Each structure stands twice: as C-alpha cells, then as structure tokens.
Amino acid sequence: MTRAILAGMMLLASVAVSSQSQAARPTYEVATVKLNTSGGGTSTRGSSDQTIFTNQTLKNLIVLAYEVQPYQVTGPSWMESVRFDITAKYPPGTRFHGRWLMLRTLLEDRFNLAVHHDTKEMSGYALLVSKTGFKLKPADPGEGSTTGGNQGHVWTFRARKIEMSTLAYELADSLGDVVVDRTGLQGVYDFQLRWASDDMSTSGGANPDPAPSLFTALQETLGLSLQRQKVPVDIIVVDHIDRAPTEN
C-alpha cells in the first residue's frame, strides 16, 4: 500500500471520527438567544419540552451548563454584566442532565465558548462517611430529582435517585460554601433531610416543630459528616467567549 493511499485512509478515518463526535454532542432542537438590557429579574423555568432562561449573565449560564457553583468558574469580568434571554426546546424524553449538556453545546456554538479544567485547593467542607457508618442502601438506577423548601426556619430536602456528588452540590448551595464529595460512595440514593436554618429553631420552647442543625441531620439521617478542611476544587477556566452570539 502506498504512503499516499495510507495517508488518504487515515484522513478519512479522522474525518469520520470527528463527524461522529460532533453528531454525539447533545443539542437543542431549536433555540433563540437575545440580549437583555431590561435590568429586570433573573429566572430559569423549565417544562416537559423547553427551558427558558431570563436575564441570565454569561457566567451564570456557564455555571448551569457545567452544573457547578459560581466560585468554580473564572474568566473575563464582563461575563457577569452581559445578560441574555434564551428559549430552548429539547427533544422529547431528554433527561435532566442532558438539558445542561445541550446548554453547554449552545454556548460553544453560539458564543464560541472554550474552556479548560484546573484544580484549586480551597477552604471548605469535605462530605465524608461518619464513623458510625453510612445508613442508606442504593436505590435502583433511574432519573434523579430533588425538591425542597422552607417553612419558617425549618428546611426540607427530598432526594430521589441522586448521587453523593449531587448532594454535595446542594449542600454547597445551602451553606454558601465549598463542599466536595469525598464519601467514595457509588450508586444513587433516596432520602429526605430536615434541618433548622439557625439556632432559633433548634432551641425548642416556643417553637412547636424543632429541628436539628444541618450537620446533625446529615449524621443522624444519612450517616454522613461535614469536615472543615482544605479541599481540591474543579475550576472551569474560560479561555474564550464572545460578547455577542451568532444570529438565531
């Protein structure tokens, strides 16, 4: 076989692999992107077939696309001031995680987003299995979901088929601090957590419905603990992003 033929075959193989890779990228069926200069409120709303992002900064869109916390994204400061409205329709049956992958594809295609990952050691919490042992058994695999809210000082969090990394993400949201999953636990779990947001609701007395602290609830309900320490955090570094998207 001549070198020319061999080179041609290698080129065709490379193109085929590239085409397959492109085809495998999750994409919305249709999406519109518009600049928002209203100064109004920010929201994210979803339904069975579409997601609507209103007045979102580019940084927050990246946070959502990579399912990370804001402190995990670094890039140009103007990403926190330029805002957009996005209405995106996804194919029927799209799983929840897949919707964020589609947003990532949109940012890459419409804003030419390019990133790389780095690791930074930060002060935060490590989510660990407590000395008394983990108290849950894995649930059957399936689509995960979380719901929750507060009634006064008492918060409730319900989880269905979620990984421990998802719990760490939700705890970081609740605490407003860095939380990294270091449990080593595999699989998905169903559970409910109930805790008090401050000391007022743990003291009893006039409170008819006392609840433990979040730290105690994790220990008693799940057999997990939060330990303050330096933890390695995955950082999304924005190498390039356009201020304006390509046309709809």
C-alpha positions as CSV (number, residue, x, y, z in Angstrom):
1,M,0.0,0.0,0.0
2,T,1.5,3.4,-1.0
3,R,2.0,6.1,1.5
4,A,-0.4,8.4,-0.4
5,I,-3.3,5.8,-0.1
6,L,-2.5,5.1,3.5
7,A,-2.5,8.9,4.3
8,G,-5.8,9.3,2.5
9,M,-7.3,6.4,4.5
10,M,-6.1,7.9,7.8
11,L,-7.6,11.3,6.8
12,L,-11.0,9.8,6.0
13,A,-10.9,7.9,9.3
14,S,-10.1,11.1,11.2
15,V,-13.0,12.9,9.5
16,A,-15.4,10.1,10.3
17,V,-14.4,10.1,14.0
18,S,-14.8,13.9,14.1
19,S,-18.2,13.7,12.4
20,Q,-19.3,11.0,14.9
21,S,-18.1,13.2,17.8
22,Q,-19.9,16.2,16.5
23,A,-23.1,14.1,16.0
24,A,-22.9,12.9,19.6
25,R,-23.0,16.3,21.1
26,P,-26.4,16.9,22.7
27,T,-28.2,19.8,21.1
28,Y,-31.5,21.6,21.4
29,E,-34.0,21.1,18.6
30,V,-34.3,24.9,18.4
31,A,-33.0,27.8,20.5
32,T,-33.2,31.6,20.4
33,V,-30.8,33.9,22.1
34,K,-31.5,37.6,22.7
35,L,-29.6,40.3,24.6
36,N,-31.4,41.6,27.7
37,T,-30.8,45.1,28.8
38,S,-34.0,45.5,30.8
39,G,-32.4,45.4,34.3
40,G,-35.2,43.1,35.4
41,G,-35.2,40.0,37.4
42,T,-33.4,36.7,36.7
43,S,-35.2,33.4,36.3
44,T,-34.9,29.8,34.9
45,R,-38.1,28.0,34.1
46,G,-38.5,24.6,32.6
47,S,-41.3,22.4,31.3
48,S,-41.5,18.9,29.7
49,D,-40.1,20.2,26.4
50,Q,-38.3,23.5,26.9
51,T,-36.2,25.7,29.2
52,I,-36.5,29.5,29.4
53,F,-33.6,31.5,30.8
54,T,-34.4,35.1,31.5
55,N,-31.9,37.9,32.1
56,Q,-29.0,35.5,32.8
57,T,-25.4,36.5,32.8
58,L,-23.0,34.6,30.6
59,K,-21.2,33.4,33.8
60,N,-24.4,32.0,35.3
61,L,-25.2,30.2,32.0
62,I,-21.7,28.6,32.2
63,V,-22.4,27.7,35.9
64,L,-25.6,26.0,34.8
65,A,-24.1,24.3,31.8
66,Y,-21.4,22.7,33.8
67,E,-23.5,22.1,36.9
68,V,-21.0,23.8,39.2
69,Q,-21.0,26.6,41.7
70,P,-20.2,30.2,40.8
71,Y,-16.8,30.1,42.6
72,Q,-15.8,27.3,40.2
73,V,-15.9,29.5,37.1
74,T,-13.2,32.0,36.2
75,G,-13.0,34.2,33.2
76,P,-13.4,37.8,31.9
77,S,-15.1,40.1,34.5
78,W,-17.6,41.3,31.8
79,M,-19.2,37.8,31.8
80,E,-21.0,38.9,35.0
81,S,-22.6,42.0,33.4
82,V,-23.7,41.0,29.8
83,R,-27.2,39.3,30.1
84,F,-29.3,37.2,27.7
85,D,-32.7,35.6,27.3
86,I,-32.7,32.1,25.9
87,T,-35.6,30.0,24.9
88,A,-34.6,26.4,24.1
89,K,-36.6,23.4,23.1
90,Y,-35.2,19.9,23.6
91,P,-36.2,16.5,22.2
92,P,-38.9,14.5,23.9
93,G,-37.6,12.3,26.7
94,T,-34.4,14.3,27.3
95,R,-33.1,13.6,30.8
96,F,-32.4,16.4,33.2
97,H,-28.6,16.2,33.0
98,G,-28.8,16.2,29.2
99,R,-30.5,19.6,29.2
100,W,-27.5,21.2,30.7
101,L,-25.2,19.4,28.2
102,M,-27.3,21.0,25.5
103,L,-26.8,24.4,27.1
104,R,-23.1,23.7,27.0
105,T,-23.3,22.9,23.3
106,L,-25.3,26.1,22.7
107,L,-22.6,28.2,24.4
108,E,-19.9,26.5,22.4
109,D,-21.7,27.0,19.1
110,R,-23.3,30.4,19.5
111,F,-20.7,32.2,21.8
112,N,-17.6,30.2,20.8
113,L,-17.0,29.2,24.4
114,A,-13.7,27.4,25.0
115,V,-12.7,26.3,28.5
116,H,-10.2,24.1,30.3
117,H,-10.3,22.5,33.7
118,D,-7.9,23.3,36.6
119,T,-7.8,22.2,40.2
120,K,-7.5,24.7,43.1
121,E,-7.2,24.0,46.8
122,M,-9.8,25.9,48.7
123,S,-11.1,26.1,52.3
124,G,-14.4,24.3,52.6
125,Y,-16.1,21.1,53.7
126,A,-15.4,17.5,52.8
127,L,-18.5,15.3,52.8
128,L,-17.5,12.1,54.5
129,V,-19.0,8.9,55.8
130,S,-19.2,9.3,59.5
131,K,-17.6,6.8,62.0
132,T,-20.9,5.2,62.7
133,G,-21.3,4.2,59.1
134,F,-23.5,5.1,56.1
135,K,-27.2,4.4,56.8
136,L,-28.7,4.1,53.3
137,K,-28.9,1.3,50.7
138,P,-28.5,2.2,47.0
139,A,-31.7,2.8,45.1
140,D,-32.5,1.3,41.7
141,P,-31.0,3.4,38.8
142,G,-33.2,5.9,37.2
143,E,-33.8,9.6,36.6
144,G,-32.8,11.7,39.6
145,S,-34.7,14.6,41.1
146,T,-34.6,16.9,44.1
147,T,-37.3,19.1,45.7
148,G,-37.3,21.2,48.9
149,G,-38.2,24.4,50.6
150,N,-38.6,26.0,54.0
151,Q,-41.4,26.6,56.4
152,G,-40.2,29.3,58.8
153,H,-36.7,28.3,60.0
154,V,-37.1,24.6,59.1
155,W,-35.9,23.3,55.7
156,T,-36.8,20.1,54.0
157,F,-34.9,18.5,51.2
158,R,-36.2,15.4,49.3
159,A,-33.9,13.4,47.0
160,R,-34.8,10.7,44.6
161,K,-32.1,8.6,42.9
162,I,-29.3,11.1,43.3
163,E,-25.5,10.6,43.6
164,M,-23.5,11.9,46.6
165,S,-21.9,14.4,44.3
166,T,-25.3,15.9,43.7
167,L,-25.9,16.1,47.5
168,A,-22.5,17.9,47.9
169,Y,-23.7,20.4,45.3
170,E,-26.9,21.0,47.1
171,L,-25.2,21.4,50.4
172,A,-22.8,23.9,48.9
173,D,-25.9,25.9,47.8
174,S,-27.4,25.7,51.2
175,L,-24.3,26.6,53.2
176,G,-22.9,29.2,50.7
177,D,-19.6,27.4,51.0
178,V,-17.4,24.9,49.2
179,V,-18.5,21.3,49.6
180,V,-16.7,18.4,48.0
181,D,-17.9,14.8,47.9
182,R,-15.2,12.6,49.5
183,T,-17.5,9.7,50.6
184,G,-16.4,7.3,48.0
185,L,-20.0,6.0,47.7
186,Q,-21.2,4.8,44.4
187,G,-24.8,4.5,43.1
188,V,-27.9,6.6,43.7
189,Y,-30.0,7.1,46.8
190,D,-33.4,8.1,48.0
191,F,-33.7,10.1,51.2
192,Q,-35.2,13.1,53.0
193,L,-33.4,15.7,55.1
194,R,-35.0,18.1,57.6
195,W,-33.0,20.7,59.4
196,A,-33.1,24.1,61.1
197,S,-31.5,27.1,59.4
198,D,-30.3,28.7,62.6
199,D,-30.2,28.3,66.4
200,M,-33.6,29.8,66.9
201,S,-35.3,26.7,65.5
202,T,-33.2,24.2,67.5
203,S,-33.9,25.7,70.9
204,G,-37.5,24.3,71.2
205,G,-39.5,26.4,73.7
206,A,-42.0,28.5,71.7
207,N,-41.1,26.6,68.5
208,P,-43.7,23.8,68.1
209,D,-41.7,22.0,65.4
210,P,-38.0,21.9,66.5
211,A,-35.4,20.5,64.0
212,P,-31.7,19.6,64.2
213,S,-28.9,21.5,62.6
214,L,-27.9,20.5,59.1
215,F,-24.8,18.9,60.4
216,T,-26.8,16.8,62.9
217,A,-29.4,15.9,60.3
218,L,-26.7,14.6,58.0
219,Q,-25.2,12.5,60.8
220,E,-28.5,11.1,62.2
221,T,-30.4,10.5,58.9
222,L,-27.6,9.5,56.4
223,G,-24.6,8.7,58.5
224,L,-22.6,11.4,56.8
225,S,-20.5,14.3,58.2
226,L,-19.1,17.6,57.0
227,Q,-15.5,18.2,58.0
228,R,-13.8,21.6,57.6
229,Q,-10.6,21.3,55.6
230,K,-8.7,22.3,52.5
231,V,-10.3,20.5,49.6
232,P,-9.4,20.2,45.9
233,V,-12.0,22.0,43.7
234,D,-12.5,21.6,40.0
235,I,-12.3,25.0,38.3
236,I,-13.7,25.9,34.9
237,V,-11.3,28.4,33.3
238,V,-12.9,30.3,30.4
239,D,-10.2,30.6,27.7
240,H,-12.5,32.4,25.2
241,I,-16.1,33.5,24.9
242,D,-17.7,36.1,22.5
243,R,-19.7,39.0,23.9
244,A,-22.4,38.6,21.3
245,P,-23.9,35.3,20.0
246,T,-24.2,34.3,16.3
247,E,-27.5,35.1,14.7
248,N,-30.6,33.0,15.6
